[in-house]
Amino acid sequence: MRHALRGPGLPRKGLRARIVLGYAAGTLIVSLVLVSTTFLLARSYLLDQREASLTRQAFADANVLDSRLATAGTEVGDVLGELVPSGGADVVVHDGESWFSSSLDVGADDVPAELRRLVTTEAAARLVVETGDGPRLIVGLRLHETDIEFYELGPLTELRQVLSTLAAVLAAGALVATAAGTAFGVWASRRALQPLEQVAEAAICIAGGELGTRLTGTDDPDLVGIVAGFNSMVDALAARIERDARFVGDVSHELRSPLTTLVTSVEVLGSRREELSPRGREALALVEGELSRLRRTLDDLLQLARLDGADLPSSAQPVCLAGLVRQVLTDSGRPAELLEVPAGADTTVPGDKTTLERAVRNLLDNADRHAGGLCAVGVQRRGDAVWVTVDDAGPGVAAADRERIFERFARGPRAARRSLPGAGLGLAIVAETAARHGGSAWCSDGPNGGTRFTLSLSVRPR
């Protein structure tokens, strides 16, 4: 259900990607919280400082104005001309019905009505307003001695620039912190997944038949148990495989002696076939066929026992597959013209010639016995591998059975119905031989309507 909700266009991200995204998202969220908190606190502090400073300056300028107006005959306009507020502030004074200003850039229209109402009820009031030249802080006072309204307008442009610079610096810091968190996430994901990758590599090697593969020891207390458990599991698996292979080999060897005795006895009876009754000769022929089948089965079991869990011996020699296949065709009485090899192709692989001959012979016998006869054989180089292909004239193999037929004792439904000879071990030997030589075996639709069996062998020594 979860897969259906994700949809085909939203593939699930890997563990490494999720770890990196988690670190990046966590760092970004923490950075945004810290940046926002820092900016808001700094903005509030700087604005409070600016308001307090301008308020003190406004009270000082108002006291100067009030003291000078106390002198008889002094006009408001004259005093404002001599008043020089600090910090680039301007002063607007309301006296009765008249308005006075210390600058031509400001006037009565720059004093909000809301601030005027506050001044009538409070000793002092302040208000931040937005103007075309930027934000301003206006402090309003009422001089009770002269009943004059005093307004001092201080620009906040410099404060805004400081806050903009601070915001840019904090945003850059957040981006740098996020990038650092992402980089740390990449490093942490590699460290976290390294043990899993080592386990995966070891499992692949073991699945490929390298049963001597083990995980290296570690001093990490969290991984000691995993490494020890994995190695113990592989030891038990190797011991089980070796025990099974030894059991098959021992049973096969033990059966060889009575089988040899039986074969000798049947051969003696065969030499006197004319002395037997018709029913006796029929029974003798049946026994000869079953003994031949039993001998082939034992040979196949011994071969599989030798192949199980075994690597190529160090004495493996280069083998020309084209020449080997041609020799097998000739020795088995099949026409060598069936073989197709591209001109100049290098078909040499490191391997065990005896086992390779048996694998090729099994493919040829399979085509003749179970698939309507052999049509063509090909040997060609494909990258770092050499392919041996065998095409037959049979009805083909169903897609559901194409992997199963390489299992041990697996026989196709056609062979079972017709009671064809064989125990279903020939193709299993082919698959084991391919794996031992660093390759694989599979079947597919043939170019002429039958089945094509392919044996792929690596050109690189294992």
C-alpha positions in Angstrom: 0.0 0.0 0.0 2.8 2.4 0.8 4.4 1.7 -2.6 1.1 2.6 -4.3 0.9 5.9 -2.4 4.5 6.8 -3.4 3.8 6.2 -7.1 6.2 5.2 -9.8 7.6 8.7 -10.0 8.6 8.9 -6.4 11.2 6.2 -5.7 12.2 5.6 -2.2 15.5 7.2 -1.3 18.4 5.1 -0.1 19.7 5.0 3.5 22.7 7.1 2.6 20.5 9.8 1.0 18.2 9.8 4.0 21.0 10.3 6.4 22.5 13.2 4.4 19.1 14.8 4.0 18.4 14.4 7.8 21.6 16.1 8.7 21.1 18.9 6.2 17.5 19.4 7.2 18.3 19.3 10.9 21.2 21.8 10.5 19.0 24.1 8.4 16.2 24.1 10.9 18.5 24.8 13.9 20.3 27.5 11.9 17.0 29.2 10.9 15.8 29.1 14.6 19.1 30.6 15.8 19.3 33.2 13.0 15.7 34.3 13.5 16.1 34.5 17.3 19.4 36.4 17.0 18.0 38.8 14.4 14.8 39.5 16.4 16.8 40.1 19.7 19.3 42.3 17.9 16.6 44.3 16.2 14.7 44.8 19.4 17.8 45.8 21.3 19.1 48.2 18.6 15.6 49.8 18.2 15.2 50.2 21.9 18.6 51.8 22.1 17.8 54.2 19.3 14.5 55.1 20.7 16.0 55.7 24.2 18.8 57.8 22.6 16.4 59.9 20.5 14.0 60.3 23.5 16.9 61.7 25.7 17.9 64.0 22.9 14.4 65.2 22.4 14.0 66.0 26.1 17.4 67.9 26.0 16.4 69.9 22.9 13.0 70.7 24.4 14.6 72.0 27.6 16.9 74.2 25.5 13.9 75.5 23.6 11.8 76.0 26.7 14.6 77.9 28.5 15.2 80.3 25.6 11.5 81.0 25.1 11.3 82.0 28.7 13.3 85.2 27.8 10.9 88.0 26.9 10.5 88.8 23.3 12.0 85.6 22.0 10.3 84.0 19.0 10.0 80.3 18.3 11.3 80.6 14.8 14.4 82.4 16.0 15.2 79.7 18.6 14.6 76.9 16.1 17.1 78.6 13.8 19.8 78.4 16.5 18.8 74.8 17.6 21.0 72.1 16.0 19.7 68.6 17.0 22.3 65.8 16.7 22.1 62.7 14.7 20.5 64.3 11.7 17.2 64.8 13.5 14.7 67.6 12.7 12.4 69.5 15.0 8.8 70.5 14.4 7.0 72.9 16.9 3.3 73.6 17.1 2.5 76.9 18.9 -1.2 77.7 18.9 -2.2 77.9 15.2 1.3 78.1 13.9 3.8 75.4 12.9 7.5 75.9 12.9 10.3 73.6 11.6 14.1 73.5 11.8 14.3 72.2 8.2 12.5 72.8 5.0 12.2 69.0 4.5 9.7 68.5 7.3 6.6 70.2 8.4 3.2 69.7 10.0 2.2 67.0 7.5 5.1 64.8 8.8 3.5 64.6 12.3 0.9 61.9 12.5 -2.5 62.8 14.0 -2.2 59.7 16.2 1.0 61.0 17.8 -0.7 64.4 18.4 -3.5 62.8 20.2 -1.0 60.9 22.4 0.8 64.1 23.2 -2.3 65.7 24.6 -2.8 62.9 27.2 0.8 61.9 27.9 4.0 63.7 28.9 5.9 62.1 26.1 5.0 59.8 23.2 6.9 58.2 20.3 6.0 56.5 17.1 7.8 54.9 14.2 6.5 55.8 10.7 7.4 54.9 7.2 8.3 57.7 4.8 9.6 58.0 1.3 13.1 58.5 2.7 12.9 55.5 5.0 11.6 54.9 8.5 11.5 57.6 11.1 11.1 57.7 14.9 9.1 60.7 16.1 9.2 61.7 19.7 6.5 64.2 20.9 6.5 66.3 24.0 4.3 69.1 25.4 6.0 72.1 27.1 3.5 73.0 29.8 5.2 76.3 30.6 4.6 77.6 27.2 1.9 75.2 26.0 3.9 74.3 22.9 4.0 70.8 21.2 7.5 69.7 20.5 8.2 67.0 17.9 11.7 65.6 17.1 12.0 63.4 14.0 15.0 61.1 13.9 15.8 58.9 10.8 16.2 55.2 11.2 17.8 54.6 7.8 21.2 53.8 9.4 19.6 51.4 11.8 17.8 49.7 8.9 21.1 49.4 7.0 22.7 47.8 10.0 19.8 45.3 10.4 20.0 44.5 6.7 23.7 43.8 6.9 23.1 41.7 10.0 20.4 39.7 8.3 22.7 39.1 5.3 25.5 37.9 7.6 23.2 35.7 9.6 21.7 34.2 6.4 25.1 33.5 5.0 26.1 31.9 8.3 23.0 29.7 8.1 23.9 28.6 4.6 27.4 27.8 5.6 26.2 25.9 8.6 23.8 23.9 6.4 26.6 23.1 4.0 28.8 22.0 6.8 25.9 19.9 8.2 25.4 18.3 4.8 29.2 17.6 4.5 29.1 16.0 8.0 26.1 14.0 7.0 28.0 12.6 3.9 30.9 11.7 6.2 28.6 10.2 8.8 26.6 8.2 6.2 29.8 6.7 4.9 31.0 5.8 8.3 27.6 4.4 9.2 27.2 2.3 6.0 30.8 1.1 5.8 30.1 -1.9 8.0 27.0 -2.8 6.0 29.0 -2.5 2.7 31.6 -4.8 4.1 29.0 -7.3 5.1 27.4 -7.0 1.6 30.7 -7.5 -0.1 31.5 -10.5 2.0 28.0 -12.0 1.4 28.5 -11.6 -2.4 31.9 -13.3 -2.2 30.4 -16.2 -0.2 27.4 -16.5 -2.5 30.0 -16.7 -5.4 31.6 -19.8 -3.7 34.4 -18.1 -1.8 33.6 -19.7 1.5 36.9 -18.6 3.1 35.7 -15.0 3.1 35.4 -13.5 6.6 34.8 -10.0 8.1 37.9 -8.4 9.5 38.0 -7.9 13.3 37.0 -4.5 14.8 37.5 -2.7 18.1 34.1 -1.0 17.8 32.0 -2.4 20.7 28.8 -1.9 18.8 30.1 -4.0 15.8 32.0 -6.7 17.6 28.9 -8.8 18.1 27.8 -8.4 14.5 31.2 -9.3 13.1 31.5 -12.3 15.4 28.0 -13.5 14.6 28.5 -13.1 10.8 31.8 -15.0 10.9 30.3 -17.8 13.0 27.4 -18.1 10.6 29.8 -18.4 7.6 31.9 -21.0 9.5 28.7 -23.0 10.2 27.6 -22.7 6.5 31.1 -23.7 5.2 31.1 -26.7 7.5 27.7 -27.7 6.5 28.5 -27.4 2.8 31.7 -29.4 3.2 29.9 -32.0 5.2 27.2 -32.4 2.6 29.7 -32.5 -0.2 31.8 -35.1 1.7 28.7 -37.1 2.4 27.7 -37.2 -1.3 31.3 -38.1 -2.3 31.5 -40.9 0.3 28.1 -42.3 -0.7 29.1 -42.2 -4.3 32.4 -43.9 -3.6 30.7 -46.5 -1.4 28.3 -47.3 -4.2 30.9 -47.7 -6.8 32.2 -51.1 -5.5 28.8 -52.9 -5.5 28.0 -51.1 -8.8 31.2 -52.4 -10.3 30.3 -55.9 -9.1 26.8 -55.6 -10.6 28.1 -54.3 -13.9 30.6 -57.2 -14.1 27.9 -59.7 -13.3 25.6 -58.3 -15.9 28.4 -58.3 -18.5 28.9 -62.0 -17.8 25.2 -62.6 -18.3 25.3 -60.5 -21.4 28.0 -62.7 -22.9 25.5 -65.6 -22.6 22.5 -63.7 -23.9 21.7 -66.4 -26.5 21.3 -69.0 -23.7 18.5 -66.9 -22.0 14.8 -67.1 -22.8 13.2 -64.2 -24.5 11.8 -62.9 -21.2 15.3 -63.3 -19.6 16.9 -61.3 -22.5 14.3 -58.6 -22.0 15.0 -58.4 -18.3 18.7 -58.3 -19.0 18.4 -55.4 -21.4 16.3 -53.5 -18.7 19.0 -54.2 -16.1 21.8 -53.0 -18.4 19.9 -49.8 -19.1 19.3 -49.1 -15.4 22.9 -49.9 -14.5 24.1 -47.5 -17.2 21.8 -44.8 -15.8 23.0 -45.5 -12.3 26.6 -45.2 -13.3 26.0 -41.9 -15.0 24.2 -40.6 -12.0 27.0 -41.6 -9.7 29.6 -40.0 -12.0 27.5 -36.8 -12.0 27.2 -36.8 -8.2 30.9 -37.2 -7.8 31.5 -34.4 -10.2 29.1 -32.1 -8.2 30.8 -33.1 -5.0 34.1 -32.0 -6.4 32.7 -28.7 -7.7 30.8 -27.8 -4.5 32.5 -24.9 -2.8 35.7 -25.4 -4.7 37.7 -22.7 -6.4 39.8 -23.1 -9.5 43.2 -24.8 -8.6 46.3 -22.7 -8.8 47.5 -25.0 -11.6 44.6 -23.9 -13.9 45.9 -23.4 -17.4 44.7 -21.2 -20.3 42.1 -23.1 -22.3 41.1 -22.2 -25.9 37.3 -22.8 -25.8 37.0 -22.8 -29.6 39.5 -25.7 -29.8 37.9 -27.5 -26.8 34.4 -27.3 -28.3 35.7 -28.5 -31.7 37.4 -31.4 -30.0 34.3 -32.4 -28.1 32.2 -32.3 -31.3 34.7 -34.5 -33.1 35.1 -37.0 -30.2 31.3 -37.4 -29.8 30.9 -38.1 -33.6 29.1 -34.8 -34.3 30.1 -32.7 -37.4 32.6 -30.0 -36.6 30.8 -27.8 -39.1 28.2 -27.0 -36.5 30.7 -24.8 -34.7 30.8 -21.0 -35.5 33.7 -18.9 -34.3 34.3 -15.3 -35.4 37.5 -14.9 -37.2 40.4 -13.8 -35.1 38.4 -14.0 -31.8 40.4 -14.7 -28.7 38.5 -17.4 -26.8 41.1 -18.3 -24.2 40.0 -18.5 -20.6 41.8 -19.8 -17.5 40.2 -23.0 -16.3 40.2 -26.7 -15.7 40.1 -28.4 -19.1 38.5 -31.6 -17.8 35.5 -29.9 -16.1 35.0 -27.6 -19.1 34.9 -30.5 -21.5 32.3 -32.2 -19.3 30.1 -29.0 -19.2 30.2 -28.6 -23.0 29.5 -32.3 -23.5 26.5 -32.0 -21.1 25.1 -29.1 -23.2 25.5 -31.1 -26.4 23.9 -34.2 -24.9 21.0 -32.2 -23.5 20.3 -30.8 -27.0 20.3 -34.3 -28.5 18.4 -36.2 -25.8 15.8 -33.7 -24.7 15.5 -30.9 -27.3 15.1 -32.4 -30.8 18.7 -32.4 -31.7 21.7 -30.0 -32.0 21.4 -27.2 -34.5 24.4 -25.0 -34.0 27.3 -24.2 -31.6 29.0 -20.8 -31.2 32.0 -19.5 -29.3 32.5 -15.8 -29.2 34.2 -13.1 -27.0 31.9 -10.7 -25.2 33.9 -8.1 -23.2 35.7 -9.8 -20.3 33.9 -13.1 -21.0 33.7 -15.9 -23.6 30.3 -17.3 -24.4 29.6 -20.8 -25.6 26.1 -21.0 -27.1 24.3 -24.2 -28.0 21.1 -24.0 -30.2 18.7 -26.9 -30.4 15.6 -27.8 -32.5 13.3 -28.4 -29.5 10.0 -26.7 -28.7 11.7 -24.3 -26.3 11.7 -23.9 -22.5 8.9 -22.1 -20.7 10.0 -18.8 -19.1 8.9 -20.1 -15.7 11.3 -23.1 -16.0 14.4 -21.4 -17.4 16.0 -21.0 -13.9 14.7 -24.2 -12.4 16.2 -26.5 -15.0 19.7 -25.7 -13.8 18.8 -27.0 -10.3 19.9 -30.4 -9.2 17.6 -33.3 -10.1 15.3 -30.9 -12.0 13.9 -32.4 -15.2 11.6 -30.7 -17.7 8.0 -31.9 -18.0 8.7 -33.3 -21.5 11.6 -35.5 -20.3 9.5 -36.7 -17.3 6.5 -37.6 -19.5 8.7 -39.5 -22.0 10.8 -41.2 -19.3 14.0 -40.0 -21.0 17.3 -41.1 -19.5 19.1 -38.8 -17.0 18.7 -37.7 -13.4 18.6 -34.0 -14.0 22.2 -33.3 -13.0 23.8 -32.5 -16.4 22.7 -28.8 -16.4 23.4 -28.4 -12.7 27.0 -29.5 -13.5 27.1 -26.8 -16.3 25.9 -24.1 -13.8 28.4 -25.1 -11.1 31.2 -25.2 -13.6 30.3 -21.8 -14.9 30.2 -20.4 -11.3 33.6 -22.0 -10.5 35.1 -20.2 -13.6 33.6 -16.8 -12.6 30.7 -17.0 -15.1 27.2 -18.2 -15.3 24.8 -20.3 -17.4 21.3 -19.5 -18.7 18.9 -20.4 -21.4 16.8 -18.2 -23.8 14.8 -18.4 -27.0 16.9 -19.7 -29.9 17.2 -17.9 -33.2 15.5 -20.9 -35.0 12.6 -21.3 -32.6 14.3 -23.8 -30.2 16.3 -23.0 -27.1 19.7 -21.4 -26.8 21.8 -22.5 -23.8 24.7 -20.1 -23.0 27.8 -20.8 -20.9 29.7 -17.7 -20.0 33.2 -17.9 -18.6 35.4 -15.1 -17.4 38.7 -14.4 -19.1 40.2 -13.0 -15.8 41.7 -15.5 -13.4 39.7 -15.7 -10.1 
